[in-house]
Amino acid sequence: MLELRDINAGYGRVQVLRDLSLSVQAGEILCLLGRNGAGKTTLMKTIMGLVPATSGQVTLEGADITQLPAYQVPKRGIGYIPQGRRLFGEMTVSENLQIGLMTRGKGAATLDHVLDMFPLLRDRLDQPAETLSGGEQQMLATARALCLEPKVLLLDEPTEGLQPSMIALIRDAVVALKKKNVAIILVEQRVDAVLAVADTIVFVKNGQNARTVTPQELRADKDLLHQYVGV
């Protein structure tokens, strides 16, 4: 589905990703773990075209998207929920969702389906996004990405700062998307959340794929967390 081969990327003269390779298949949840600054967010931004790859290749269903401008990547079916949500705060919930729908020409049926997943947003459609609680904003950011009907969904620490009930809601949404054959890349610091949903875990260290394991392997060898995450 989505594959990265020998990706190098960074910011100016500062190289962050170094020959990083990984792949995620339809209906698979791949979780990225690593210390702060390891390159996890840069990896997401490189997939989305927000950070240009200096070499290597990103392919989606076999098609090379490495050099696509950032505004074209969502049109290919890749949804992105960045850390910090990045909503249009002064716009209403409805207007934020309409932006998601317009990206790939989706309509009322898609919107109804998304609102069924997050029914609380139905009662907030006319409310400015900046007035929502943190958990509600995360729901809106997730819902906006789902309005693309994505083939691939990238989530960067979606449960950060959320109360347990909101974490459960986001987790259930991710699992539901997996069942619909969406390929998911999840950056998450909460190891319990990773183990609950992951099919594959990639440890990122110094901008490289340091190790790929299954949840079962991580449960059996907790020293991996000390080695690659520091907890």
C-alpha positions, 0 to 999 in steps of 0.5 A, a space after each residue: 500500500 504505502 512504502 518508503 524506500 531509503 528516504 533521506 530528509 531534513 531541514 536545510 543542512 540538518 539531516 533528520 531521516 537517514 535511509 529510512 525504509 518501511 511499509 504498511 499494508 491495507 488493514 494494517 496498523 503500524 506504530 512508530 516508537 522512539 525518543 523525542 527528536 528521533 524523526 517520527 514527525 519528520 517522517 510523517 511530514 515527508 510522506 505528506 510532502 511538507 518536508 521534501 525528501 532529498 533522496 529515496 522514494 515514497 510510493 502509494 499503491 505502486 505510484 511514486 508520490 515522492 515529489 508531489 506538492 503537499 496539496 496534492 498528497 491528500 488528493 491521492 488518499 492520504 489523511 494526516 492528523 498532525 500533532 497539535 490538531 492544526 484546525 482552522 480555529 475561527 471556522 466552525 466545525 462544519 466548515 472544517 469538515 467541509 474542507 476535508 470533504 472538498 479535498 477528494 470531492 466527497 459529499 453528504 453520505 461521507 459526512 453522515 458516516 463520519 458524524 456517526 463515528 463522532 456523534 458529539 460533533 453533530 451538536 457542535 456543527 455551528 460552533 467555532 473549532 477554537 471553542 471546543 475542548 481538547 478532546 473535541 478538537 482531536 475528534 474534529 481533526 480526526 473527522 476532518 481527515 476521515 472526510 477524505 475517505 483515506 486509503 492511508 491515515 497518518 496520526 501523530 500522537 492523537 491521544 496526547 493530553 486526552 482523558 481516558 474516555 476520549 482516548 478510547 473513542 479515538 482508539 475505537 475509530 482507528 480499529 474501525 478504520 483498520 477493519 475497512 482496510 485503511 492502512 494506518 501509521 500511528 506515532 504514539 508515546 503511550 506504550 499501552 495504547 500501541 500494544 492494544 492496536 498495533 500489528 507492527 511496531 517500528 523503532 525509529 532511532 537517529 532517523 533510521 528504522 532501528 528495528 521492526 517487531 511485533 507487539 508479542 515481541 515487545 511484550 516479551 522483551 521490555 528491554 526494547 523500550 529502554 533501548 529505543 524509547 528510554 522508558 
